[in-house]
Amino acid sequence: MPRDRTGGLLECFAAVPDPRDPRGLWHSLASILGLSTAAVPAGQIELVDVTAWVAAASQELLAAMGARRNAAGAWVAPHPDTVVVGERAIGPKSNEVPAYQPLLRTVAETTDLTGWVLTQDAGHTDRPTAGFIVEELHAHYAMITVMPISA
């Protein structure tokens, strides 16, 4: 069968407009789309599975897709014992805070969270959320706080 002369996978993905702010980008959108696409035939369909598959990818595969593993970003890769049990898209005119407890309730319908340690970012660090996690879910929490630095 003759080889397609219209370009490779990464060249096709390079034609997709990247809506991200270019400041601080580590990888091209083409690399991200290429790695995500490569994960699917390997059986990775859910976002958390694709992310874990890419995090475990060889340096050779990453290089072939125009990406690289670096020490500065390695700490954000999922730890082997870390589990993401739920996620929810938030609309552009909304915010994630009111959706957090309903998301946890939905997760708790299929996963017993008793004794689990739930982590969340500073936006969810408040007494009602802490009380909900402990009293309703019978779980524990690790919350991040942002402390102002005094001059």
Backbone as a ProteinNet text record, in pm:
[ID]
protein_1_A
[PRIMARY]
MPRDRTGGLLECFAAVPDPRDPRGLWHSLASILGLSTAAVPAGQIELVDVTAWVAAASQELLAAMGARRNAAGAWVAPHPDTVVVGERAIGPKSNEVPAYQPLLRTVAETTDLTGWVLTQDAGHTDRPTAGFIVEELHAHYAMITVMPISA
[TERTIARY]
85.6	0	89.7	64.7	149.4	133.8	241.5	241.4	166.6	85.9	11	109	98.9	192.2	141.9	29.7	-25.7	36.7	120.9	186.4	157.1	237.8	221.3	122.6	103.2	8.9	41.2	167.4	204.1	186.1	214	193.7	45.9	-40.1	-185.2	-227	-179	-214.7	-155.6	-42.6	18.8	-71.4	-162.2	-254.3	-371.7	-387.4	-496.7	-457.8	-543.3	-510.2	-499.8	-397.9	-375.3	-430.7	-538.4	-599.3	-524.9	-421.1	-352.3	-263.8	-242.7	-147.4	-8.4	71.6	201.3	303.3	279.6	374.7	369.6	483.7	492.5	456.3	432.2	398.7	521.9	506.1	614.9	609.6	488.2	472.8	373	396.6	305.6	173.2	69.1	-60.5	-52.1	26.7	43.5	101.7	198.9	257.6	155.4	78.3	-22.7	-129.6	-176.7	-277.2	-220.9	-94.8	-31.5	-18.5	28.6	42.6	-93.6	-192.6	-326.8	-384.2	-360.6	-408.5	-337.2	-207.5	-130.9	-176.1	-229.8	-273	-399.8	-485.2	-614.4	-599.9	-518.4	-504.6	-444	-378.2	-323.2	-429.7	-555.6	-665.9	-694.7	-629.1	-647.3	-751	-867.9	-976.8	-1010.8	-1014.6	-1045	-925.7	-953.2	-847.1	-739.3	-779.6	-681.9	-592.9	-650.3	-571.1	-474.9	-522.4	-434.7	-319.1	-349.5	-246.3	-142.4	-187.9	-95.4	-11	-71.4	0.2	109.6	76.2	175.1	285.9	249.4	349.7	448.1	402.7	489.5	556.7	528.9	583.8	736.2	797.3	943.4	990.9	1115.3	1174.6	1176.3	1192.5	1194.9	1059.2	949.8	816.8	788.9	824.9	803.6	878.2	1003.2	1083.5	1022	971	909.1	786.2	720.7	602.3	635.6	764.1	804.7	792	786	773.8	896.4	904.8	1017.7	974.5	1042.7	1021.3	1129.1	1091	1191.8	1177.7	1287.7	1288.5	1198.8	1192.5	1111.6	964	916.3	774.9	742.4	843.2	818.8	731.7	735.2	658.8	508.4	463.2	320	265.8	354.7	307.8	238.6	135.4	63.8	154.9	145.5	217.8	149.3	222.4	158.8	43.8	42.4	-67.4	-178	-167.3	-266.4	-380.3	-503.4	-620.2	-706.9	-741.2	-838	-971.4	-1068.8	-1195.2	-1308.2	-1285.7	-1392.3	-1344.4	-1412.1	-1385.4	-1511.6	-1522.6	-1642.7	-1603.7	-1657.7	-1634.2	-1715	-1655.3	-1719.8	-1738.5	-1857.6	-1889.2	-1807.8	-1797.6	-1714.7	-1766.1	-1894.5	-1949.4	-1979.8	-1909	-1932.8	-1800.4	-1803.3	-1678.3	-1693.8	-1581.8	-1582.4	-1628.9	-1629.6	-1659.2	-1798.1	-1906.2	-2037.3	-2053.4	-1968.9	-1980.6	-1902.8	-1821.1	-1731.2	-1804.4	-1888.1	-1959.2	-2051.9	-2127.5	-2206.9	-2120.3	-2002.2	-1912	-1871.7	-1836.2	-1797.4	-1914.7	-2036.3	-2154.6	-2172.1	-2153.1	-2164.8	-2060.4	-1937.8	-1831.5	-1866.2	-1918.2	-1950.2	-2062.4	-2140.7	-2246	-2188.8	-2071	-2010.4	-1881.9	-1824.9	-1699.3	-1712.5	-1691.5	-1695.9	-1569.4	-1586.1	-1472.1	-1432.9	-1495.2	-1462.3	-1313.2	-1248.4	-1106.4	-1012.7	-1064.8	-979.5	-927.4	-816.7	-765	-790.8	-875.1	-908.9	-824.5	-772.1	-694.3	-767.5	-751.8	-812.9	-729.2	-749.5	-669.6	-727.3	-661.9	-697.3	-839	-891.8	-1027.1	-1134.1	-1102.5	-1198.7	-1164.7	-1072	-1030.8	-1123.3	-1224.7	-1315.6	-1379.7	-1436.9	-1496.9	-1613.2	-1703.5	-1813.4	-1763.5	-1661.9	-1609.8	-1542.5	-1464.4	-1399.1	-1503.8	-1608.1	-1713.9	-1784.9	-1813.7	-1878.8	-1795.4	-1665.8	-1576.7	-1573	-1560.5	-1548	-1682.2	-1785.5	-1913.4	-1998	-2002.9	-2090.1	-2017.7	-1893.6	-1820	-1737	-1717	-1635.8	-1493.5	-1444.7	-1310.4	-1222.7	-1102.1	-1006.7	-972.7	-903.7	-868.4	-728.9	-669.5	-545.2	-576.9	-583.1	-621.1	-503.7	-498.1	-392.9	-447.1	-369.5	-408.9	-303.8	-349.7	-259.2	-246.9	-130.1	-106.3	-42.9	-93.8	-29.6	108.1	199.6	335	341.7	376.8	383.7	515.8	508.9	629.2	724.8
-118.2	0	123.9	221	339	423.6	484.6	569.6	698.7	743.1	867.1	984.2	1066	1177.3	1307.7	1301.8	1425	1462.3	1380.2	1412.9	1311.9	1311.3	1218.7	1270.3	1189.6	1221.3	1355.4	1375.4	1500.6	1620.4	1601.7	1711.8	1747.8	1647.2	1673.3	1747.7	1701.1	1767.4	1907.8	1932.1	2065.2	2168	2123.1	2214.4	2255.3	2188.5	2222.3	2348.7	2450.8	2573.7	2546.3	2601.4	2583.8	2705.8	2689.1	2804.2	2848.5	2774.8	2804.8	2928.3	2995.8	3106.5	3046.5	3094	3030.4	3045.2	3137.3	3154.4	3034.7	2975.8	2866	2729.6	2716	2585.6	2496.7	2371.4	2274.8	2188	2159.7	2068.6	2126.2	2098.2	2145.8	2071	2134.1	2068.1	1942.1	1947.8	1830.4	1712.7	1737.4	1630.5	1572	1658.5	1612.8	1529.8	1578.8	1503.8	1372.2	1374	1251.7	1146.7	1186.4	1091.6	1039.8	1128	1085.6	986.3	1011.2	920.5	786.3	787.3	662.5	577.9	640.9	567.2	485.8	531	465.8	322	293.7	152.9	64.2	126.8	51.5	26	63.8	35.5	145.7	259.7	368.7	465.5	472	553.8	668.8	640.2	743.6	837.6	964.8	1064.3	1023.2	970.1	930.6	817.7	725.4	615.5	664.3	755.1	812.8	886	963.7	1038.9	945.5	839.3	742.7	673.8	641.1	574.7	665.6	792.8	888.7	908.8	915.7	934.2	817.9	698.4	580	553.7	638.7	616.9	627.4	554.2	556.8	691.7	723.3	846.3	846.1	728.1	716.5	753.6	704.3	737.7	886.4	938.5	1081.6	1164.7	1127.6	1201.2	1189.7	1072.4	1053.7	1142.4	1173.4	1259.2	1405.6	1436	1574.3	1621.4	1527.2	1560.9	1508.3	1539.7	1491.8	1483.4	1399.3	1391.1	1478.8	1559.6	1643.9	1635.4	1656.2	1644.2	1747.9	1867.1	1973	1937.4	1864.4	1830.7	1692.2	1615.2	1476.3	1464.2	1560.8	1549.3	1555.9	1605.6	1610.7	1483.4	1393	1265.9	1186.5	1109.6	1034.5	936.3	934.3	837.9	702.6	591.5	460.9	429.2	485.1	457.2	561.2	662.9	768.3	721.8	754.5	716.7	840.7	869.1	973.8	902.9	935.4	862.1	939.6	1064.5	1139.3	1271.7	1316.5	1448.7	1497	1627.1	1684.9	1811	1828.1	1949.3	2063.7	2179.5	2298.3	2397.3	2452.3	2545.2	2672.7	2743.7	2864.5	2979.3	2982.8	3091.2	3043.6	2940.8	2881.8	2873.6	2810.4	2780.6	2647	2589.3	2451.3	2434.2	2538.5	2525.3	2465.9	2517.3	2457.8	2315.5	2274.6	2140.9	2035.1	2077	1982.3	1881	1926.6	1831.5	1739.6	1790.7	1697.3	1594.3	1633.9	1537.9	1429.5	1469.3	1370.2	1278.5	1332.9	1248.4	1145.1	1187.4	1095.6	985.1	1021.3	921.9	825.6	879	796.7	696.3	718.9	623.8	492.1	497.8	376.6	333.9	421.6	391.6	429.4	335.5	365.8	443.9	569.5	656.5	654.6	570	560.4	533	620.6	603.8	656.7	697.3	752.2	889.3	929.9	1065.6	1139.7	1241.8	1320.2	1446.8	1478.3	1601	1692.8	1820.1	1919.7	2046.5	2133.7	2255.5	2359.4	2472.6	2575.7	2629.2	2622.5	2672.2	2597.1	2476.9	2395.7	2386.4	2466.4	2463.2	2553.7	2491.6	2565.1	2468.2	2523.6	2440.5	2354.4	2409.3	2323	2200.4	2217.9	2104	2004.6	2054	1964.7	1886.3	1955.7	1887.7	1783.7	1817.1	1723.4	1596.8	1614.5	1499.8	1409.2	1468.3	1389.2	1330.7	1413.8	1370.8	1287.2	1325.7	1253.2	1138.6	1163.3	1060.4	969.6	1010	934.6	914.4	1018.9	1015.9	1118.7	1131.4	1229.1	1324.6	1432.8	1528.3	1584.6	1627	1705.4	1829	1942.4	2066.7	2162.3	2235.4	2333.4	2469.7	2545.9	2683.3	2775.7	2891.2	2993.3	3098.5	3109.5	3205.1	3330.3	3446.8	3569.3	3585.4	3632	3656.8	3799.4	3815.6	3951.6	4015.9	4145.1	4218.7	4242.8
0	0	0	-86.8	-91.7	34	74.5	192.8	163.1	257.3	242.3	236.7	137.8	118	180.6	251.5	307.4	440.6	497.3	623	730.9	833.5	944.4	1046.7	1148.3	1255	1320.3	1358.2	1424.5	1332.7	1204.2	1109	1097.1	1100.7	1098.6	1224.4	1339.5	1465.3	1474.8	1408.3	1410.4	1343	1256.9	1189	1278.3	1394	1485.6	1562.5	1561.1	1634	1784.5	1846.7	1990.5	2063.5	2143.3	2210.3	2336.6	2375.3	2500.8	2488.1	2599.4	2606.2	2589.9	2494.7	2469	2582.6	2674.8	2784.6	2878.4	2901.8	2997.2	2942.5	2813.8	2757.2	2753.3	2791.2	2788.2	2663.6	2616.7	2503.5	2404.6	2277.2	2174.1	2183.8	2131.9	2128.4	2042.6	1935.1	1849	1927.7	2014.6	2096.5	2192.4	2256.3	2351.5	2281	2166.8	2091	2039.1	1995.1	1945.6	2054	2171.4	2281.8	2328.1	2332.3	2372.2	2271.9	2145.5	2041	2049.5	2076.9	2087.7	2205.9	2308.4	2426.9	2401.6	2309.9	2288.1	2238.2	2133.7	2091.9	2201	2298.5	2410.5	2517.4	2487	2578.3	2678.4	2665.7	2760.6	2704	2768.2	2715.8	2810.8	2938.9	3037.7	3052.1	3082.3	3094	3193.4	3307.7	3408.6	3357	3277.2	3222.4	3114.7	3029.6	2927.2	2994	3097.2	3168.4	3230	3293.4	3353.9	3246.9	3132.9	3024.5	2970.2	2949.4	2899.7	3002.8	3131.6	3237.1	3241.6	3201.4	3203.8	3068.9	2969.5	2835	2835.7	2745	2734.1	2680.7	2709.8	2659.2	2506	2447.5	2301.2	2240.9	2301.7	2251.5	2268.5	2385.4	2408.7	2305	2277.5	2178.7	2039.9	2005	1874	1857.4	1967.7	1964.2	1991.6	2002.8	2023.8	2167.1	2259.8	2402.4	2475.6	2602.3	2682	2828.5	2901.1	3044.8	3106.9	3202	3266.4	3417	3485.2	3631.1	3696.6	3639.9	3700.7	3701	3599.2	3592.1	3641	3678.9	3717.7	3842.2	3930.5	4054	4030.5	3914.8	3889.9	3826.6	3787	3730.8	3840.6	3805.1	3908.9	3981.3	4111.6	4194	4175.7	4175.4	4152.3	4246.7	4369	4463.4	4456.6	4371.5	4360.4	4270.8	4309.6	4231.2	4210.4	4086.8	4057	4040	4124.8	4123.5	4058	4023.6	3958.5	3906.7	3802.1	3747.7	3679.7	3664.3	3605.1	3529.8	3410.5	3333.1	3394.4	3400.5	3455.3	3341.1	3330.7	3222.4	3229.5	3118	3111.9	3198.1	3226.8	3309.2	3450.9	3495	3625.9	3700.5	3814.9	3884.2	3954.3	3991.8	4039.8	4183.5	4262.5	4405.1	4430.9	4369.4	4398.5	4344.3	4250.7	4192	4270.2	4365.6	4432.1	4520.2	4610.6	4697	4617.5	4517.3	4435.8	4362.3	4318	4254.1	4352.7	4474	4574.8	4610	4615.6	4641.3	4530.5	4405.4	4291.8	4301.1	4334.6	4350.1	4463.4	4573.8	4690.5	4662	4557.1	4520.9	4468.1	4410	4352.4	4422	4502.1	4571.1	4717.2	4806.3	4949.4	4984.7	5020.6	5050.3	5197.4	5276	5418.3	5436.4	5512.4	5541.7	5433.8	5319.8	5213.6	5255.5	5198.2	5216.4	5085.6	5092.1	4974	4972	4856.9	4841.8	4746	4766.5	4679.8	4685.9	4589.7	4588.1	4683.9	4691.1	4788.8	4770.2	4648.9	4624.5	4700.9	4747.1	4820.7	4969.3	5011.5	5151.7	5231.8	5292.6	5379.5	5478	5583.5	5688.1	5637.7	5553.3	5506.4	5428.7	5346.5	5271.1	5364.4	5460.1	5556.6	5635.3	5681	5755.5	5670.9	5547.2	5455.9	5437.4	5414.6	5392.5	5514.9	5631.8	5754.6	5798.4	5802.4	5858.4	5762.7	5635.8	5543.3	5471.8	5432.7	5357.9	5447.9	5573.6	5669.3	5615.3	5552.2	5493	5564.7	5519.8	5571.8	5458.5	5489.6	5385.5	5408.3	5298.3	5300.8	5218.9	5285.7	5218	5213.5	5105.9	5083.5	5123.4	5192.7	5221.8	5162.2	5124.7	5072.2	5179.6	5236.5	5344.2	5286	5320.9	5271.2	5333.7	5255	5305.2	5353.4	5481.6	5534.9	5495.3	5476.7	5432.9	5547.2
[MASK]
+++++++++++++++++++++++++++++++++++++++++++++++++++++++++++++++++++++++++++++++++++++++++++++++++++++++++++++++++++++++++++++++++++++++++++++++++++++++

